[in-house]
Amino acid sequence: MNLNNITLRQLRAFKAVAETGSFTKAAESLHLTQSALSGLIKDFEGTLSLRLFDRTTRKLTLSVAGQHIYPMATKILYDVENMTTEVSRLKALESGVVNVAVSQQLAASILPKVIAEFVASYPNIKVSMKDCSVDAVIDAVASSEVDFGIAPARNIADSLSSELLFDLPFYVVMPPTHPLCQRESVEWKDLKHEPLITMAGMFSEVLSADLPSDEAAMVKNAAYQVNFLTTAFSMVSQGLGLTICLPYSRTRVAQNGLEMRALASPRITRASYLYRLRGRTLSDAAHKFYVVLCQHLQSHDYT
């Protein structure tokens, strides 16, 4: 007797005949011909070397052996059904969509690395990233357009929550031939006579608010104000001045053939947060992305 030859089709056939008491009704319920069903029962009995049914001209009933086998067969089929359901559930957890809004500079630097790591682990989950201004990130979170947003500090409504992700210092960006490149770090006062290229809007406004009055005046009275950091880097490459950025832009600084040095005296930092709508539970897919994001930030030093 080789029990490895038992098949699920045989078990289902046996269960159907046992429950209907009829080969005809069992065959109909399984969408089989009666001969095919009879063949399955015959093979099952042959594998077990047992007679499972007592047959008379009027009645079909389980034999004594069949009565012992029936609950075991039923349990096996029940367990298989449960396993099938559980596999489907697990597959569902490995699929889905994550919607995230990210401020432009973070979207161009850190987030592509996080997404690449996430997709490698969860290839069936789609990541939809909206790269936009910081204010647009907050609006997207508030309107439930996204699962969460990632952006620098902003004043937010009580309906939103914020979680600190990192707090990074400012750097000055310059051509490699600039005299300040000879230093390990640069003090803000060293920029007094340098033409500055700053970012328009809240980036410079928040920075100015954190600086002493003389240094704040340098930022406010910059030689140029632009909307995009890529523009500032190109202008620095052409010798039009120096610009200020956060260290996660290091790769793009290098791509432009530029150098960056930490700014000190005072050391000013800019925090970035993960914003969520209070009371909104993250989907399984979004939670997985959140975990990968946190693991990435813990394992990478962006200072």
C-alpha positions in Angstrom: 0.0 0.0 0.0 1.5 3.3 -1.1 -0.4 6.2 0.4 1.6 8.7 -1.6 -0.6 7.7 -4.5 -3.7 9.1 -2.9 -4.9 12.2 -4.7 -7.2 15.1 -3.7 -9.5 14.1 -6.6 -10.0 10.6 -5.0 -10.7 12.2 -1.6 -13.2 14.6 -3.1 -14.9 11.7 -4.9 -15.0 9.6 -1.8 -16.5 12.4 0.3 -19.1 13.3 -2.3 -20.3 9.7 -2.6 -20.3 9.3 1.1 -22.4 12.4 1.6 -24.9 11.9 -1.3 -25.2 8.1 -1.0 -25.3 8.0 -4.8 -22.7 7.7 -7.5 -25.0 9.6 -9.9 -25.5 12.6 -7.6 -21.9 12.7 -6.5 -20.8 12.7 -10.2 -23.1 15.6 -10.9 -21.9 17.6 -7.9 -18.3 17.2 -9.1 -19.1 17.7 -12.8 -17.7 14.2 -13.7 -19.1 11.4 -15.6 -20.3 8.5 -13.5 -17.6 6.2 -15.0 -14.9 8.7 -14.2 -16.2 8.9 -10.6 -16.4 5.1 -10.3 -12.8 5.0 -11.5 -11.6 7.4 -8.8 -13.4 5.4 -6.1 -12.0 2.1 -7.4 -8.4 3.5 -7.5 -8.8 4.9 -4.0 -10.0 1.6 -2.6 -7.2 -0.2 -4.5 -4.6 2.1 -2.9 -6.0 1.5 0.6 -6.7 -2.2 -0.1 -10.0 -1.6 1.6 -13.6 -1.7 0.6 -15.1 1.7 1.4 -18.7 1.2 0.5 -21.3 -1.5 1.0 -23.4 -1.7 -2.2 -26.8 -3.3 -2.5 -29.4 -2.9 -5.3 -31.3 -0.4 -3.2 -28.7 1.4 -1.1 -25.1 2.6 -1.0 -23.6 3.1 2.5 -20.2 3.4 4.0 -18.5 0.2 5.1 -17.0 -0.1 8.5 -13.6 0.9 7.0 -15.2 3.7 5.1 -16.7 5.1 8.3 -13.2 5.3 9.8 -11.7 6.8 6.7 -14.5 9.4 6.1 -13.6 11.9 9.0 -9.9 11.7 8.1 -10.6 12.4 4.4 -12.9 15.3 5.4 -10.2 16.8 7.7 -7.6 16.6 4.9 -9.8 18.3 2.4 -10.7 20.9 5.1 -7.1 21.6 5.8 -6.3 21.9 2.1 -9.1 24.4 1.7 -7.8 26.4 4.7 -4.3 26.3 3.2 -5.6 27.6 -0.1 -7.4 30.4 1.6 -4.4 31.3 3.6 -2.1 31.3 0.5 -4.6 33.6 -1.2 -4.5 35.9 1.8 -0.7 36.0 1.9 -0.6 36.8 -1.8 -3.0 39.6 -1.2 -0.7 41.0 1.4 2.2 41.0 -1.1 0.2 43.1 -3.6 -1.5 46.5 -3.5 -0.6 50.1 -4.1 1.3 52.6 -1.9 0.6 56.3 -2.6 3.1 58.7 -1.2 3.6 62.5 -1.7 7.2 63.7 -1.4 8.8 67.1 -1.5 10.7 67.7 -4.7 14.3 67.6 -3.3 13.6 64.4 -1.3 11.9 62.8 -4.3 15.0 63.5 -6.4 17.5 62.1 -3.8 16.4 59.7 -1.0 13.1 58.3 -2.2 14.3 56.6 -5.4 16.7 54.5 -3.3 14.0 53.6 -0.9 11.6 52.6 -3.7 14.3 50.5 -5.3 14.8 48.6 -2.1 11.1 48.2 -1.6 10.4 46.9 -5.1 13.2 44.4 -4.7 11.4 43.0 -1.6 7.8 43.4 -2.7 7.7 43.3 -6.6 3.9 42.9 -6.7 3.3 46.2 -4.7 3.0 49.3 -6.9 4.5 52.5 -5.5 2.9 55.7 -6.8 5.0 58.8 -5.8 3.8 62.3 -6.2 6.8 64.7 -6.3 5.6 68.2 -5.5 6.1 71.3 -3.3 6.0 70.9 0.5 2.7 72.6 0.7 1.3 70.2 -1.9 2.5 67.3 0.2 0.6 68.5 3.2 -2.6 69.1 1.0 -2.3 65.6 -0.5 -2.2 64.0 3.0 -5.0 66.2 4.3 -7.3 65.2 1.4 -6.5 61.5 1.8 -5.0 61.5 -1.7 -2.0 59.6 -0.4 -1.2 57.2 2.4 1.4 59.5 3.8 3.7 62.4 2.9 7.4 63.1 3.4 8.6 66.7 3.6 10.4 69.3 5.7 8.7 70.9 8.7 5.5 72.8 8.3 2.7 74.0 10.5 -0.1 71.5 10.2 -3.7 71.1 11.2 -4.8 69.1 14.2 -6.2 66.5 11.8 -2.6 65.5 10.7 0.2 63.9 12.7 3.9 64.2 12.0 6.8 61.8 12.8 10.4 63.0 12.7 12.4 61.1 10.1 15.8 62.9 10.2 17.3 66.3 11.0 20.2 67.3 8.8 22.7 70.2 8.7 23.1 72.7 5.8 26.0 72.7 3.4 27.5 75.2 1.1 28.1 74.1 -2.5 30.9 75.5 -4.6 33.2 74.8 -7.5 36.2 72.6 -6.7 38.6 75.5 -7.4 37.0 77.8 -4.8 39.3 78.7 -1.9 36.8 77.5 0.7 37.2 74.0 -0.6 40.5 73.8 1.3 38.5 73.8 4.6 36.8 70.9 6.2 33.9 73.1 7.2 32.8 76.7 6.4 31.4 79.3 8.8 28.5 81.4 7.8 30.5 84.6 8.2 32.8 83.3 5.4 30.0 83.7 2.9 29.6 87.4 3.6 31.4 88.5 0.4 30.2 85.6 -1.7 27.4 85.9 -4.2 24.7 83.5 -3.1 22.2 81.6 -5.1 19.3 80.6 -2.8 15.9 78.9 -3.2 12.8 81.0 -3.4 10.0 80.5 -1.0 9.9 78.7 2.3 13.3 77.1 2.0 15.1 80.4 2.4 12.4 82.0 4.7 12.7 79.2 7.3 16.5 79.2 7.0 16.7 83.0 7.5 14.4 82.7 10.6 17.0 80.3 12.2 20.0 82.4 11.5 21.4 85.5 13.4 20.5 88.8 11.8 23.7 89.3 9.8 23.7 85.8 8.3 19.9 86.0 7.7 20.5 89.2 5.7 22.9 87.4 3.4 20.3 84.8 2.6 17.5 87.4 2.0 19.8 89.6 -0.1 21.1 86.7 -2.3 22.4 87.6 -5.7 20.0 85.1 -7.3 16.8 83.3 -6.2 15.7 80.3 -8.1 12.9 77.7 -7.8 14.9 74.5 -8.4 18.1 73.2 -6.9 19.2 71.8 -10.2 19.1 75.4 -11.5 21.2 76.6 -8.6 23.8 73.8 -9.2 24.1 74.7 -12.9 24.6 78.4 -11.9 27.3 77.4 -9.4 29.0 75.4 -12.1 29.2 78.5 -14.2 30.9 80.5 -11.5 27.8 82.7 -10.7 28.0 82.1 -7.0 27.6 79.6 -4.2 24.4 77.8 -3.1 23.1 76.1 0.0 21.6 72.6 0.2 21.1 69.6 2.5 23.4 66.6 2.5 21.0 64.3 0.7 21.8 66.2 -2.5 25.4 65.0 -2.3 25.0 62.8 -5.4 23.7 65.6 -7.6 26.4 67.9 -6.3 29.0 65.4 -7.5 27.2 64.9 -10.8 27.7 68.7 -11.4 31.4 68.5 -10.6 30.9 70.5 -7.5 32.1 70.3 -3.8 30.1 70.8 -0.6 31.2 71.7 2.9 29.2 71.7 6.2 28.2 75.1 7.4 29.0 75.9 11.0 28.9 78.8 13.5 26.0 78.4 13.8 25.2 74.9 12.8 21.6 75.0 11.4 19.6 71.9 10.7 16.5 71.2 8.7 14.1 68.4 9.9 12.0 66.3 7.6 8.8 64.5 8.7 6.4 61.8 7.7 2.9 63.2 7.7 -0.3 61.2 8.1 -4.0 61.8 8.5 -4.9 61.1 12.1 -7.2 58.1 12.5 -6.3 56.6 9.1 -4.9 53.1 9.3 -2.2 52.3 6.9 -2.9 49.5 4.5 -0.6 46.4 4.6 1.2 47.6 1.5 1.7 51.1 3.0 2.9 49.8 6.3 5.5 47.6 4.5 6.8 50.7 2.6 6.9 52.6 5.9 9.1 49.8 7.5 11.5 49.8 4.5 11.7 53.6 4.6 12.6 53.6 8.3 15.1 50.7 7.8 16.8 52.7 5.0 17.1 55.8 7.1 18.6 53.9 10.0 21.2 52.2 7.8 22.3 55.3 5.7 24.1 58.3 7.1 23.1 61.3 5.0 25.0 63.8 7.1 
